[in-house]
Amino acid sequence: MYRYLLPIFLLLLAGCASKPEIDYDPLYQTKALTTFAIVHKSKTGYESLNEERIKEAITAELQHKGYTPVRQESAEFHVSFWSVTQEDVPSNFSFGLGLGTFSSGLGTSVGTSHRGSSDQEKMLITMLDPQTQKIFWRTELSKKQPEFTSPQQRSDYFNEIVAEMLKKFPAKSAEQIK
């Protein structure tokens, strides 16, 4: 019976992991794209420190993939992002353990649940064609935000999230799949 506990525990941990949700237009040709511009308008009218960190993380990740940042007017594609921190998001975690026998039809179980809350970072990154103003690629991720003790930890956190979100960019077009 104990040999089943480890796989069940690993499945529970895997279920808690957050992966980016990706959507794209398979007919859009991304192979020829070489230049980009980040087009972001803050709701407040000024850039927050975290928005600057996100812009730097997106720029670094796209440059790592071989794209060149340019002015908005000459970019082959535009990158836009949105980020919000949801405070005190409830966390529902429960765990149960049961024992029973097949022959007697009797069993017992014990369960417990933990209700806590944490801050959740929700981020959306979109790539759009500046000529048609149509989105050709987007990714979204919600992740528990850790406690930060330094500005460098915040930068590292956003670098990690953006790298995870852009890992599969560019998506293969329908022509590349054939």
C-alpha positions in Angstrom: 0.0 0.0 0.0 2.8 2.4 0.8 4.3 2.0 -2.7 1.2 3.9 -4.0 1.7 6.9 -1.7 4.8 8.4 -3.5 3.2 8.4 -7.0 0.0 10.0 -5.5 2.0 12.6 -3.7 4.0 13.4 -6.9 0.7 13.8 -8.8 -0.6 16.2 -6.2 2.6 18.3 -6.5 2.4 18.3 -10.3 -1.3 19.4 -10.1 -0.2 22.4 -8.1 2.4 23.6 -10.6 1.3 26.5 -12.8 2.1 26.3 -16.5 1.6 29.1 -19.1 -1.5 28.9 -21.2 -0.5 29.5 -24.9 -2.7 30.3 -27.9 -1.6 31.3 -31.4 -2.6 31.6 -35.0 -1.0 28.6 -36.8 -1.4 30.3 -40.2 0.7 33.4 -39.2 4.2 33.3 -40.5 6.6 34.0 -37.7 9.7 32.7 -39.4 10.6 35.9 -41.2 10.2 38.2 -38.1 13.4 39.7 -36.8 12.5 43.0 -35.1 10.1 43.9 -32.3 8.9 46.8 -30.1 7.3 46.7 -26.7 4.1 48.7 -26.7 2.8 49.1 -23.2 0.5 51.8 -21.8 0.3 51.8 -18.0 -3.1 52.4 -16.5 -1.7 55.0 -14.1 0.1 56.9 -16.8 3.6 56.2 -15.4 5.7 53.0 -15.4 5.9 51.2 -12.1 9.2 49.5 -11.1 7.7 46.1 -11.8 6.5 47.2 -15.3 10.0 48.2 -16.1 11.3 44.9 -14.8 8.8 43.0 -17.0 9.8 45.1 -20.1 13.5 44.4 -19.5 12.8 40.7 -19.0 10.7 40.5 -22.3 13.4 42.4 -24.2 16.2 40.2 -22.8 14.3 37.0 -23.6 13.4 38.0 -27.1 17.0 39.1 -27.8 18.2 35.8 -26.5 15.9 34.2 -29.2 17.6 36.3 -31.9 15.1 39.2 -32.2 16.2 42.9 -32.3 14.4 45.7 -30.4 13.6 48.7 -32.6 11.4 51.8 -32.5 7.7 51.1 -32.6 7.3 52.5 -36.2 9.8 50.1 -37.7 9.0 46.9 -35.7 7.8 43.8 -37.5 5.8 42.8 -34.5 4.6 44.5 -31.3 4.7 43.0 -27.8 2.2 44.1 -25.2 1.8 42.9 -21.7 -0.5 43.2 -18.7 0.3 42.2 -15.2 -1.7 42.4 -11.9 -1.1 41.2 -8.4 -4.2 39.7 -6.8 -3.9 39.9 -3.1 -5.0 37.3 -0.6 -6.0 34.7 -3.1 -7.5 31.7 -1.1 -5.6 28.5 -1.4 -7.6 25.3 -1.0 -5.5 22.3 -0.2 -6.8 19.1 1.3 -5.2 15.8 2.0 -6.9 12.5 3.0 -5.7 9.1 3.9 -7.9 6.0 3.9 -7.6 2.4 4.9 -9.9 -0.5 4.2 -10.2 -4.1 3.4 -11.8 -5.9 0.5 -13.0 -8.9 2.4 -15.0 -7.2 5.2 -16.2 -4.1 3.3 -15.1 -1.9 6.2 -12.8 1.1 5.9 -11.9 4.4 7.6 -10.4 7.6 6.4 -9.0 10.8 7.8 -8.8 14.1 6.0 -7.7 17.6 6.6 -7.8 20.8 4.7 -5.6 23.9 4.9 -7.1 27.2 4.0 -4.5 29.9 3.5 -4.0 32.8 1.2 -1.2 34.3 -0.8 -0.6 36.9 -3.4 -1.0 35.7 -7.0 0.7 37.3 -10.0 -1.3 37.1 -13.2 0.5 38.1 -16.4 -0.5 38.2 -20.1 1.9 38.7 -23.0 0.6 39.2 -26.5 2.4 39.5 -29.9 0.6 41.4 -32.6 1.0 42.4 -36.2 1.3 46.2 -36.4 -0.1 46.3 -39.9 -3.3 44.4 -39.2 -3.5 45.0 -35.4 -4.3 41.3 -34.9 -2.9 39.2 -32.2 -0.9 36.2 -33.6 0.4 34.8 -30.3 -0.5 35.1 -26.6 0.5 33.5 -23.3 -1.0 33.8 -19.9 0.3 32.7 -16.5 -0.9 32.9 -12.9 1.6 32.1 -10.2 2.0 32.4 -6.5 4.1 35.5 -5.8 6.9 34.9 -3.3 8.0 37.3 -0.5 10.6 39.6 -1.8 13.5 40.9 0.3 15.4 42.8 -2.4 14.9 44.5 -5.8 17.1 41.8 -7.4 14.8 39.1 -6.2 11.9 40.8 -7.9 13.9 41.1 -11.2 14.9 37.5 -11.0 11.3 36.5 -10.4 10.0 38.4 -13.5 12.9 37.1 -15.6 11.9 33.5 -14.6 8.2 34.1 -15.3 8.8 35.7 -18.7 11.3 33.0 -19.8 8.7 30.4 -18.9 6.0 32.2 -20.8 8.1 32.8 -23.9 9.7 29.4 -23.9 7.5 28.2 -26.9 7.7 31.4 -28.9 7.7 31.5 -31.8 5.1 28.8 -32.4 5.4 26.6 -35.4 3.2 27.8 -38.3 1.0 25.4 -40.2 3.5 25.5 -43.1 6.5 24.6 -40.8 4.5 21.6 -39.3 4.0 20.0 -42.7 
